[in-house]
Amino acid sequence: MAGMTLEERIEELAEQERLLQAERKQRRRRTPRWLPAVLDIAVAGVLLCTFALFHHVIPFSADITEPIVPPVTDDQPVTPEENSIKAPFTAEVVKTETSYSSPNIAITVEKCTKGEGNTLVTYYVADVRLNNIECFRTAFAKDKFGKNIKEDVLPLAERHGAILATAGDYYGMNATRTVIRNGTLYRQSNLDGDVCVLYRDGSMKIFYDREPFDAAAEMENGAWQAWSFGPSLFKKDGSPITSYGGYLAKAHPRCAIGYYEPGHYAFVVVDGRADGYSQGLTMVEFANLMKELGCAAAYNLDGGQTAQMAFDGAMVNQPYQGGRVVSDILYIGEVE
């Protein structure tokens, strides 16, 4: 530093001071090492608070049923590549003498015949497609659960706003079979025979006689309805039954629920005991008919004089001797 003038020395000291100030500013800009850890803890705290809010504070219903497929939102044509179950639904309610459609329900009722003369059989097929499984409901006679409580099909159906209805499994004729209705377990028993269970996801399963069946466990699995009449019209391998003994094996009026896929069902009623109109079907013939309709599963409900189908407030078929009072019905209706 020898030989430097006073002015040069002052300028050098000023430059050093500027460098020191610049270094101090740079240090202040640097991120502290502890800051990322603090930020991680803060984010975790926010997530935990959010989880606690939704899981413990905000009410949640586990019974909400998601649509089987999204409802139709417009009237655009449906291409073959789209879900086949979507096609029949309409944005608004559309009714005819033999059909009904809405965003959640699509029903078509058809009268069919086969044979001729003394072999003529008349039957009715209601093709049912649903977006919401809660549209598939059941009702007790006089809106009471119990033995020997009965009511005519039409007033029972009308009171519940049924679009389509058939007689059920006549649960009230005994007190020894499982009853699940609209998601409620009313009775469970080990003396069930073949049991048909409809689940909240729209699927259907048949538990065969002498197979383990735990109604409470099936409730945990999402059982929505369960009927105990039978028999199943198909074997475990999906083929129609080939034999059925006793008086009920002969030709009679019949009633069944058929299953195609989740959200797609068939309500079928066969008239009988009427010469020149309909002779009825044997149980084996009925099983073959349900297979001809393309069902993947089919379950026999109470038939004979009980076999009845109502649509839009009127009786569809011609029940034997005008039909009879029943203890329950299966029906399709809109839900809020």
C-alpha positions as CSV (number, residue, x, y, z in Angstrom):
1,M,0.0,0.0,0.0
2,A,3.1,2.2,0.1
3,G,3.1,4.9,-2.5
4,M,-0.7,5.2,-2.5
5,T,-2.1,8.7,-2.2
6,L,-4.7,9.5,0.4
7,E,-7.4,9.8,-2.3
8,E,-6.5,6.3,-3.6
9,R,-6.6,4.8,-0.1
10,I,-10.0,6.3,0.5
11,E,-11.3,4.9,-2.8
12,E,-9.9,1.4,-1.9
13,L,-11.6,1.4,1.5
14,A,-14.9,2.5,-0.1
15,E,-14.7,-0.3,-2.6
16,Q,-14.1,-2.8,0.2
17,E,-17.2,-1.5,2.1
18,R,-19.3,-1.9,-1.0
19,L,-18.2,-5.5,-1.4
20,L,-19.0,-6.2,2.3
21,Q,-22.5,-4.8,1.9
22,A,-23.1,-6.8,-1.3
23,E,-22.0,-10.0,0.5
24,R,-24.4,-9.2,3.4
25,K,-27.3,-8.8,1.0
26,Q,-26.5,-12.0,-0.8
27,R,-26.5,-13.9,2.6
28,R,-29.9,-12.5,3.4
29,R,-31.3,-13.8,0.0
30,R,-30.1,-17.4,0.7
31,T,-32.8,-19.8,1.9
32,P,-32.2,-21.0,5.4
33,R,-31.5,-24.8,5.6
34,W,-34.4,-25.2,8.1
35,L,-37.0,-23.7,5.9
36,P,-37.9,-26.8,3.7
37,A,-38.4,-28.9,6.8
38,V,-40.7,-26.3,8.3
39,L,-42.7,-26.1,5.0
40,D,-43.1,-29.9,4.9
41,I,-44.5,-29.9,8.4
42,A,-46.9,-27.1,7.6
43,V,-48.2,-28.9,4.5
44,A,-48.7,-32.2,6.4
45,G,-50.6,-30.2,9.1
46,V,-53.0,-28.8,6.5
47,L,-53.6,-32.2,5.0
48,L,-54.3,-33.8,8.4
49,C,-56.8,-31.0,9.2
50,T,-58.6,-31.4,5.9
51,F,-58.9,-35.2,6.4
52,A,-60.2,-34.7,10.0
53,L,-62.7,-32.1,8.7
54,F,-64.2,-34.4,6.1
55,H,-63.9,-37.7,8.0
56,H,-65.1,-36.5,11.5
57,V,-67.0,-33.3,11.1
58,I,-68.8,-33.0,7.8
59,P,-71.7,-35.6,7.6
60,F,-71.4,-38.5,5.2
61,S,-74.0,-41.1,4.1
62,A,-72.6,-44.6,3.2
63,D,-76.0,-45.5,1.7
64,I,-75.6,-43.2,-1.3
65,T,-76.1,-45.3,-4.5
66,E,-74.1,-44.3,-7.5
67,P,-75.9,-44.6,-10.9
68,I,-75.2,-47.8,-12.7
69,V,-74.4,-45.7,-15.7
70,P,-74.6,-41.9,-16.1
71,P,-78.0,-40.6,-17.0
72,V,-78.7,-39.3,-20.4
73,T,-78.2,-35.6,-20.7
74,D,-79.3,-35.0,-24.3
75,D,-81.2,-36.6,-27.1
76,Q,-78.3,-37.3,-29.4
77,P,-78.2,-40.7,-31.1
78,V,-76.3,-43.4,-29.4
79,T,-73.6,-45.1,-31.4
80,P,-73.1,-48.9,-31.2
81,E,-69.8,-48.3,-29.5
82,E,-71.5,-46.6,-26.5
83,N,-72.9,-48.5,-23.6
84,S,-75.9,-50.4,-24.8
85,I,-77.8,-49.8,-21.6
86,K,-77.8,-46.0,-22.3
87,A,-79.9,-46.1,-25.4
88,P,-83.5,-46.4,-24.0
89,F,-83.2,-43.6,-21.5
90,T,-84.6,-40.1,-22.2
91,A,-83.9,-36.7,-20.7
92,E,-87.6,-36.3,-19.9
93,V,-90.4,-38.7,-19.0
94,V,-91.8,-40.3,-22.2
95,K,-94.8,-42.7,-21.9
96,T,-96.8,-44.9,-24.3
97,E,-99.3,-47.7,-23.8
98,T,-96.4,-50.2,-23.6
99,S,-93.3,-48.2,-22.6
100,Y,-91.9,-45.7,-20.2
101,S,-88.6,-43.9,-20.2
102,S,-86.9,-41.2,-18.1
103,P,-83.3,-40.4,-17.1
104,N,-83.3,-43.4,-14.7
105,I,-85.8,-45.9,-16.0
106,A,-86.6,-47.5,-19.3
107,I,-89.4,-50.1,-19.6
108,T,-90.9,-51.9,-22.6
109,V,-93.8,-54.3,-22.1
110,E,-94.5,-56.9,-24.8
111,K,-97.2,-59.5,-25.2
112,C,-96.0,-62.7,-26.7
113,T,-97.5,-66.0,-27.8
114,K,-96.1,-69.4,-28.7
115,G,-97.8,-72.6,-29.9
116,E,-101.3,-72.8,-31.2
117,G,-104.7,-74.5,-30.3
118,N,-104.4,-76.5,-27.2
119,T,-100.7,-75.7,-26.8
120,L,-101.1,-71.9,-27.1
121,V,-99.2,-70.0,-24.4
122,T,-99.5,-66.3,-23.8
123,Y,-96.9,-64.5,-21.8
124,Y,-95.8,-60.9,-21.0
125,V,-92.2,-59.7,-20.9
126,A,-91.2,-56.4,-19.4
127,D,-87.7,-55.4,-20.3
128,V,-86.4,-53.2,-17.5
129,R,-83.2,-51.0,-17.6
130,L,-82.2,-48.8,-14.7
131,N,-79.6,-46.1,-14.0
132,N,-80.4,-46.2,-10.3
133,I,-80.9,-49.5,-8.5
134,E,-83.1,-47.7,-5.9
135,C,-85.8,-47.6,-8.6
136,F,-86.1,-51.4,-8.2
137,R,-88.2,-51.6,-5.1
138,T,-90.5,-53.9,-3.1
139,A,-93.6,-53.2,-1.0
140,F,-95.5,-55.1,1.7
141,A,-99.2,-55.5,1.6
142,K,-100.8,-52.7,3.7
143,D,-97.3,-51.4,4.2
144,K,-96.8,-53.8,7.1
145,F,-94.3,-56.7,7.6
146,G,-95.9,-59.9,8.9
147,K,-97.6,-63.1,8.3
148,N,-100.9,-63.4,6.5
149,I,-101.2,-59.7,5.6
150,K,-102.6,-59.4,2.1
151,E,-103.7,-56.9,-0.5
152,D,-104.6,-56.6,-4.2
153,V,-101.7,-55.9,-6.5
154,L,-103.2,-52.8,-8.2
155,P,-103.9,-50.6,-5.1
156,L,-100.6,-51.6,-3.5
157,A,-98.7,-50.7,-6.7
158,E,-100.6,-47.4,-7.2
159,R,-100.0,-46.3,-3.6
160,H,-96.3,-46.7,-4.1
161,G,-96.2,-44.9,-7.4
162,A,-95.2,-48.1,-9.2
163,I,-94.7,-47.8,-13.0
164,L,-94.4,-51.6,-13.3
165,A,-95.2,-54.2,-10.7
166,T,-95.5,-58.0,-10.3
167,A,-96.4,-60.2,-7.4
168,G,-93.4,-61.2,-5.2
169,D,-92.4,-64.3,-3.3
170,Y,-95.5,-64.3,-1.0
171,Y,-93.1,-64.1,2.0
172,G,-96.1,-63.8,4.3
173,M,-97.3,-67.3,3.8
174,N,-94.7,-68.5,6.4
175,A,-92.3,-67.2,8.9
176,T,-89.3,-69.4,8.1
177,R,-87.6,-67.7,5.2
178,T,-85.1,-64.8,4.8
179,V,-86.6,-61.4,3.9
180,I,-84.5,-58.5,2.7
181,R,-86.5,-55.5,1.3
182,N,-85.2,-52.2,0.1
183,G,-81.9,-52.6,1.9
184,T,-83.4,-53.7,5.3
185,L,-83.1,-57.2,6.7
186,Y,-86.4,-58.2,8.3
187,R,-85.8,-61.9,8.8
188,Q,-83.1,-64.4,8.3
189,S,-83.4,-68.2,8.4
190,N,-81.5,-71.3,7.5
191,L,-84.5,-72.8,5.8
192,D,-84.4,-70.9,2.6
193,G,-84.1,-73.3,-0.4
194,D,-82.8,-71.3,-3.4
195,V,-82.4,-67.6,-2.4
196,C,-82.1,-64.8,-5.0
197,V,-80.2,-61.6,-3.9
198,L,-80.2,-58.3,-5.8
199,Y,-77.3,-56.1,-4.8
200,R,-76.9,-52.3,-4.7
201,D,-74.4,-52.5,-7.6
202,G,-77.2,-53.9,-9.8
203,S,-75.8,-57.4,-9.9
204,M,-77.9,-60.5,-9.0
205,K,-76.8,-63.8,-7.4
206,I,-78.6,-67.0,-6.6
207,F,-77.6,-69.1,-3.5
208,Y,-78.7,-72.7,-4.2
209,D,-80.4,-74.9,-1.7
210,R,-78.0,-76.3,1.0
211,E,-75.3,-73.8,0.1
212,P,-74.1,-71.6,2.9
213,F,-76.1,-68.4,3.1
214,D,-75.7,-65.7,5.7
215,A,-78.2,-62.9,5.3
216,A,-76.3,-60.6,7.7
217,A,-73.1,-61.1,5.7
218,E,-74.8,-60.4,2.4
219,M,-76.2,-57.2,3.9
220,E,-72.5,-56.2,4.5
221,N,-71.9,-57.1,0.8
222,G,-74.6,-54.7,-0.3
223,A,-77.8,-56.8,-0.5
224,W,-80.7,-54.6,-1.7
225,Q,-83.4,-57.3,-2.1
226,A,-83.6,-61.0,-1.3
227,W,-86.4,-63.4,-2.3
228,S,-87.0,-66.9,-0.9
229,F,-89.4,-68.8,-3.1
230,G,-87.7,-70.4,-6.1
231,P,-86.5,-72.5,-7.5
232,S,-83.7,-71.0,-9.6
233,L,-84.7,-71.7,-13.2
234,F,-81.0,-72.2,-14.1
235,K,-78.4,-74.6,-12.8
236,K,-75.1,-73.4,-11.4
237,D,-73.5,-73.7,-14.9
238,G,-76.2,-71.3,-16.3
239,S,-78.1,-74.0,-18.2
240,P,-81.9,-74.3,-17.8
241,I,-83.1,-76.9,-15.3
242,T,-84.2,-80.2,-16.9
243,S,-86.5,-81.6,-14.2
244,Y,-88.8,-80.5,-11.4
245,G,-91.1,-82.8,-9.6
246,G,-94.6,-82.6,-8.0
247,Y,-97.8,-80.7,-8.8
248,L,-95.9,-77.5,-9.4
249,A,-94.0,-79.2,-12.3
250,K,-97.2,-79.2,-14.4
251,A,-98.3,-76.4,-16.7
252,H,-99.4,-73.4,-14.6
253,P,-99.4,-69.6,-14.7
254,R,-95.8,-68.4,-13.9
255,C,-93.9,-65.4,-12.7
256,A,-90.2,-64.8,-12.6
257,I,-87.4,-62.2,-12.4
258,G,-84.7,-62.5,-15.0
259,Y,-81.2,-60.9,-14.9
260,Y,-79.1,-59.9,-17.9
261,E,-76.4,-57.7,-16.5
262,P,-76.3,-55.0,-13.8
263,G,-79.1,-52.6,-14.4
264,H,-80.9,-54.8,-17.0
265,Y,-83.7,-57.2,-15.9
266,A,-86.8,-59.0,-17.2
267,F,-90.1,-59.2,-15.4
268,V,-92.0,-62.2,-16.9
269,V,-95.5,-63.4,-16.3
270,V,-97.1,-66.4,-18.1
271,D,-100.9,-66.8,-18.1
272,G,-102.4,-70.3,-17.8
273,R,-105.3,-72.6,-17.1
274,A,-107.3,-70.9,-19.9
275,D,-108.2,-73.0,-22.9
276,G,-107.7,-71.3,-26.3
277,Y,-105.8,-68.4,-24.7
278,S,-102.9,-69.8,-22.6
279,Q,-102.2,-73.2,-21.1
280,G,-99.4,-72.1,-18.9
281,L,-95.9,-73.6,-18.7
282,T,-94.2,-76.4,-16.8
283,M,-91.3,-75.3,-14.6
284,V,-88.9,-76.8,-17.2
285,E,-90.6,-75.0,-20.1
286,F,-90.5,-71.8,-18.1
287,A,-86.8,-72.2,-17.5
288,N,-86.3,-72.7,-21.3
289,L,-88.3,-69.6,-22.0
290,M,-86.1,-67.5,-19.7
291,K,-83.0,-68.9,-21.4
292,E,-84.5,-68.1,-24.8
293,L,-85.0,-64.5,-23.6
294,G,-81.2,-64.3,-23.1
295,C,-81.2,-64.1,-19.3
296,A,-78.0,-64.9,-17.4
297,A,-80.0,-65.9,-14.3
298,A,-83.7,-66.5,-13.6
299,Y,-85.6,-67.0,-10.4
300,N,-89.1,-68.3,-10.1
301,L,-91.6,-66.2,-8.0
302,D,-95.1,-67.0,-6.8
303,G,-97.2,-68.1,-9.7
304,G,-100.6,-69.7,-10.2
305,Q,-103.4,-67.3,-9.4
306,T,-100.8,-65.0,-7.9
307,A,-99.0,-64.4,-11.3
308,Q,-99.9,-60.8,-12.1
309,M,-98.3,-57.9,-13.8
310,A,-99.4,-54.2,-13.7
311,F,-98.2,-51.4,-15.8
312,D,-99.1,-47.7,-15.5
313,G,-102.0,-48.3,-13.2
314,A,-103.7,-51.2,-15.2
315,M,-103.4,-55.0,-15.2
316,V,-101.3,-56.2,-18.1
317,N,-102.0,-59.9,-18.1
318,Q,-105.2,-62.0,-17.5
319,P,-104.6,-63.6,-14.1
320,Y,-106.3,-66.9,-13.4
321,Q,-109.8,-66.3,-11.9
322,G,-109.0,-62.6,-11.7
323,G,-105.9,-63.1,-9.5
324,R,-105.7,-63.0,-5.8
325,V,-104.4,-60.9,-2.9
326,V,-100.7,-60.9,-2.3
327,S,-98.3,-60.3,0.6
328,D,-95.8,-58.3,-1.4
329,I,-94.9,-56.9,-4.8
330,L,-91.8,-56.2,-6.9
331,Y,-92.0,-52.8,-8.6
332,I,-90.2,-50.2,-10.6
333,G,-90.7,-46.6,-9.6
334,E,-89.0,-43.2,-9.7
335,V,-87.0,-42.0,-6.7
336,E,-86.4,-38.5,-5.6
